[in-house]
Amino acid sequence: MLVDSHCHLDRLNLEPYDNDFSRLMSATAKAGIGHMLCVSIDLESYPGMMELVAPYPQVSTSVGVHPNDQDRREPAPEELTALAEHGRNVAIGETGLDYFRSEGDLEWQRQRFRNHIAAARACGKPLIIHTRAAREETIGIMQSEAARDAGGVMHCFTEDWAMAKKALDMGFYISFSGIITFGSAADLREVAKKVPEDRILIETDAPYLAPVPYRGKSNLPGYVVKVAECIAELRGSSSEQVAAFTRDNFCRLFRHAVT
């Protein structure tokens, strides 16, 4: 049984399922995906996301605001902490820094990240961290704001081993997405060989970043099997073993039982 540790179920393309979310969920279960973490990216869509997944016990959730969009409603740490009390929520995020798509004075992004770290420390739930083109500052804020006290995961990791090692040293997990299957990701596959087995998670980030052979199409949680197969090949393991240890890692990090 596989766990997709990061997806956006409220943003999936439902056209192949006659716009019926229940049909998609049935197909996902048949594909061997036993649990999913549906990750929040803004507070405007958060209530709808929670309503959508409410009937499905195989879905846990997070609350947070993505670093990309300055125009999103800015959450205070106290608001995030209060929302995190919902029994379905297992994490704060996704949050972090993304300098690839944003320009100008990005102090608003850094302060948003600090607010999420403060909320995670206050409520005792781990962080889901997004980082792109901001290696040093991401690690710097994690260190200065004591993110290690909350713990968490570097989601959809695409950086180098030096950054992975710094995150691991703070107790964080490293999550690999379908990017690891891309032909251009040779360096990332080398990182995946080095991360300790008890710190690896796998994800789709669906509907984004579909793995080979689905690259260019809308991603689905069922495609996490391709990430597991790639990790297994890299580490001389089996897909079943990868499914087992990434499931155990998910349960340990998010303190959430998956059966």
C-alpha positions as CSV (number, residue, x, y, z in Angstrom):
1,M,0.0,0.0,0.0
2,L,1.4,3.3,-1.1
3,V,1.1,6.8,0.5
4,D,1.1,9.9,-1.6
5,S,2.6,12.3,0.9
6,H,1.8,15.5,-1.0
7,C,-1.0,16.2,-3.5
8,H,-3.7,18.8,-4.2
9,L,-6.9,16.8,-4.6
10,D,-9.1,19.9,-4.9
11,R,-7.1,20.9,-8.1
12,L,-7.2,17.6,-10.0
13,N,-8.6,17.3,-13.5
14,L,-11.8,15.3,-13.1
15,E,-12.9,15.2,-16.7
16,P,-11.7,11.6,-17.2
17,Y,-14.0,10.7,-14.3
18,D,-17.1,12.5,-15.6
19,N,-16.3,15.3,-13.1
20,D,-17.1,12.9,-10.3
21,F,-14.6,13.1,-7.4
22,S,-15.8,9.8,-5.9
23,R,-14.9,8.0,-9.1
24,L,-11.4,9.4,-9.0
25,M,-11.0,8.2,-5.4
26,S,-12.2,4.7,-6.3
27,A,-9.7,4.6,-9.2
28,T,-6.9,5.8,-6.8
29,A,-7.7,3.0,-4.3
30,K,-7.7,0.4,-7.1
31,A,-4.2,1.7,-8.0
32,G,-3.0,0.7,-4.6
33,I,-2.8,4.2,-3.0
34,G,-4.0,3.7,0.6
35,H,-3.5,7.2,1.9
36,M,-3.0,10.8,0.6
37,L,-2.0,14.1,2.2
38,C,-4.0,16.9,0.6
39,V,-2.0,20.0,1.0
40,S,-3.4,23.6,1.3
41,I,-1.9,26.4,-0.7
42,D,-4.2,29.3,0.3
43,L,-6.9,30.2,2.9
44,E,-9.4,31.2,0.2
45,S,-9.8,27.6,-1.1
46,Y,-9.1,25.9,2.2
47,P,-12.7,25.5,3.3
48,G,-13.7,24.0,0.0
49,M,-10.7,21.6,0.1
50,M,-11.7,20.4,3.6
51,E,-15.3,19.9,2.5
52,L,-14.3,17.9,-0.6
53,V,-12.1,15.4,1.3
54,A,-14.3,15.2,4.5
55,P,-16.0,11.9,3.5
56,Y,-12.7,10.1,2.9
57,P,-10.8,8.8,5.9
58,Q,-7.8,7.9,3.7
59,V,-7.1,11.6,3.2
60,S,-5.3,13.8,5.7
61,T,-4.8,17.5,5.3
62,S,-2.6,20.5,6.0
63,V,-3.2,24.3,6.4
64,G,-1.0,26.9,4.9
65,V,-0.3,29.5,2.2
66,H,2.1,28.9,-0.7
67,P,5.0,31.3,-1.0
68,N,4.4,32.2,-4.7
69,D,1.4,34.5,-4.5
70,Q,1.7,37.8,-2.7
71,D,-2.0,38.6,-3.1
72,R,-3.2,35.7,-1.0
73,R,-4.7,36.5,2.4
74,E,-1.8,36.7,4.8
75,P,-2.2,34.3,7.8
76,A,-1.1,35.3,11.2
77,P,0.6,32.5,13.2
78,E,-2.4,32.5,15.6
79,E,-4.9,31.8,12.8
80,L,-2.8,29.0,11.4
81,T,-2.4,27.5,14.8
82,A,-6.2,27.6,15.4
83,L,-7.0,26.0,12.0
84,A,-4.4,23.3,12.6
85,E,-6.5,22.1,15.5
86,H,-8.9,20.4,13.1
87,G,-8.5,16.7,13.5
88,R,-7.8,16.1,9.9
89,N,-4.9,18.5,9.8
90,V,-1.5,16.9,10.3
91,A,0.9,19.6,9.1
92,I,1.5,23.3,8.5
93,G,2.1,24.3,4.9
94,E,3.0,24.3,2.2
95,T,5.3,27.2,3.0
96,G,8.8,28.2,2.2
97,L,10.6,30.4,-0.3
98,D,10.3,30.5,-4.1
99,Y,12.5,33.1,-5.8
100,F,12.1,31.5,-9.3
101,R,8.7,33.1,-10.0
102,S,8.8,36.1,-7.7
103,E,10.7,39.3,-8.2
104,G,11.5,42.5,-6.3
105,D,11.5,42.9,-2.6
106,L,10.6,39.5,-1.2
107,E,10.5,40.2,2.4
108,W,6.8,39.5,2.4
109,Q,7.7,35.9,1.4
110,R,10.3,35.6,4.1
111,Q,7.9,36.9,6.8
112,R,5.1,34.5,5.6
113,F,7.6,31.6,6.0
114,R,8.5,32.8,9.5
115,N,4.8,33.0,10.4
116,H,4.3,29.4,9.3
117,I,7.3,28.2,11.3
118,A,6.0,30.0,14.4
119,A,2.6,28.3,14.0
120,A,4.1,24.9,13.5
121,R,6.2,25.3,16.7
122,A,3.1,26.5,18.6
123,C,0.8,23.7,17.6
124,G,3.4,20.9,17.5
125,K,2.8,19.9,13.9
126,P,5.4,19.4,11.2
127,L,6.1,21.8,8.4
128,I,5.8,21.1,4.6
129,I,8.5,23.2,3.0
130,H,8.6,24.3,-0.6
131,T,11.9,25.8,-1.8
132,R,13.0,26.9,-5.3
133,A,16.0,29.1,-6.2
134,A,16.4,30.0,-2.6
135,R,18.7,27.4,-1.0
136,E,20.7,29.5,1.4
137,E,17.9,31.7,2.6
138,T,15.5,28.7,3.1
139,I,18.0,27.0,5.3
140,G,18.9,30.2,7.0
141,I,15.4,31.0,8.0
142,M,14.8,27.4,9.1
143,Q,17.9,27.7,11.4
144,S,17.1,31.2,12.7
145,E,13.5,30.4,13.4
146,A,14.2,27.0,15.1
147,A,12.3,25.0,12.5
148,R,13.9,21.9,13.9
149,D,11.6,22.2,16.9
150,A,8.7,21.5,14.6
151,G,10.3,19.2,12.1
152,G,8.9,18.5,8.7
153,V,9.6,17.6,5.2
154,M,11.4,19.3,2.2
155,H,8.7,18.6,-0.3
156,C,9.3,17.9,-4.0
157,F,13.0,18.1,-3.4
158,T,15.0,19.3,-6.4
159,E,18.1,20.7,-4.8
160,D,21.6,19.3,-4.2
161,W,23.0,17.0,-1.5
162,A,24.6,19.9,0.5
163,M,21.1,21.3,1.0
164,A,19.6,17.9,1.7
165,K,22.3,17.3,4.3
166,K,21.5,20.5,6.1
167,A,17.8,19.8,6.2
168,L,18.5,16.2,7.4
169,D,20.7,17.6,10.2
170,M,17.7,19.6,11.4
171,G,15.7,16.4,11.6
172,F,13.7,17.0,8.3
173,Y,12.6,14.4,5.8
174,I,13.2,14.6,2.1
175,S,10.3,13.9,-0.3
176,F,10.8,13.0,-4.0
177,S,8.2,13.6,-6.7
178,G,7.9,12.6,-10.3
179,I,10.8,14.9,-11.2
180,I,13.1,12.1,-10.1
181,T,12.0,10.2,-13.2
182,F,12.9,13.0,-15.7
183,G,15.9,12.5,-17.9
184,S,17.4,15.8,-16.7
185,A,17.3,14.8,-13.1
186,A,20.5,12.7,-12.9
187,D,21.9,14.8,-10.1
188,L,18.7,14.5,-8.1
189,R,18.8,10.7,-8.5
190,E,22.2,10.8,-6.9
191,V,20.8,12.7,-3.9
192,A,18.0,10.0,-3.6
193,K,20.7,7.3,-3.3
194,K,22.3,9.1,-0.3
195,V,19.2,10.1,1.8
196,P,18.8,7.6,4.7
197,E,15.9,5.1,4.2
198,D,14.2,6.3,7.3
199,R,14.0,9.9,6.0
200,I,12.5,9.4,2.5
201,L,9.0,10.2,1.5
202,I,7.4,10.0,-2.0
203,E,4.8,12.2,-3.5
204,T,3.1,13.3,-6.7
205,D,2.3,17.0,-6.1
206,A,-0.7,16.2,-8.3
207,P,-2.0,17.7,-10.6
208,Y,1.5,19.0,-11.3
209,L,4.8,17.3,-12.4
210,A,3.5,14.0,-13.7
211,P,6.3,11.4,-13.8
212,V,7.6,9.6,-16.9
213,P,5.8,8.1,-18.8
214,Y,3.0,10.5,-18.1
215,R,5.1,13.7,-18.3
216,G,3.2,16.6,-19.8
217,K,-0.2,15.2,-18.7
218,S,-2.2,16.1,-15.6
219,N,-0.7,14.2,-12.6
220,L,-2.8,11.9,-10.4
221,P,-2.1,10.3,-7.0
222,G,-2.0,6.9,-8.6
223,Y,1.1,7.9,-10.4
224,V,3.1,7.8,-7.2
225,V,3.8,4.2,-8.1
226,K,6.3,5.4,-10.7
227,V,8.2,7.4,-8.1
228,A,8.3,4.3,-5.9
229,E,9.6,2.2,-8.8
230,C,12.4,4.8,-9.5
231,I,13.5,5.0,-5.9
232,A,13.6,1.2,-5.8
233,E,15.7,0.9,-8.9
234,L,18.1,3.6,-7.6
235,R,18.6,1.9,-4.2
236,G,18.6,-1.7,-5.3
237,S,15.3,-2.4,-3.5
238,S,11.8,-3.4,-4.5
239,S,8.8,-1.3,-5.0
240,E,7.1,-3.1,-2.1
241,Q,10.0,-2.3,0.2
242,V,9.9,1.4,-0.8
243,A,6.1,1.4,-0.3
244,A,6.6,0.0,3.2
245,F,9.4,2.3,4.5
246,T,7.9,5.4,3.0
247,R,4.6,4.6,4.6
248,D,6.3,4.0,8.0
249,N,8.2,7.3,7.5
250,F,4.9,9.2,6.8
251,C,3.3,7.8,9.9
252,R,6.3,8.7,12.1
253,L,6.6,12.3,10.7
254,F,3.0,13.2,10.7
255,R,2.1,11.1,13.8
256,H,-0.8,9.6,11.8
257,A,-1.6,5.9,11.6
258,V,-2.2,4.5,8.1
259,T,-3.7,1.1,7.8
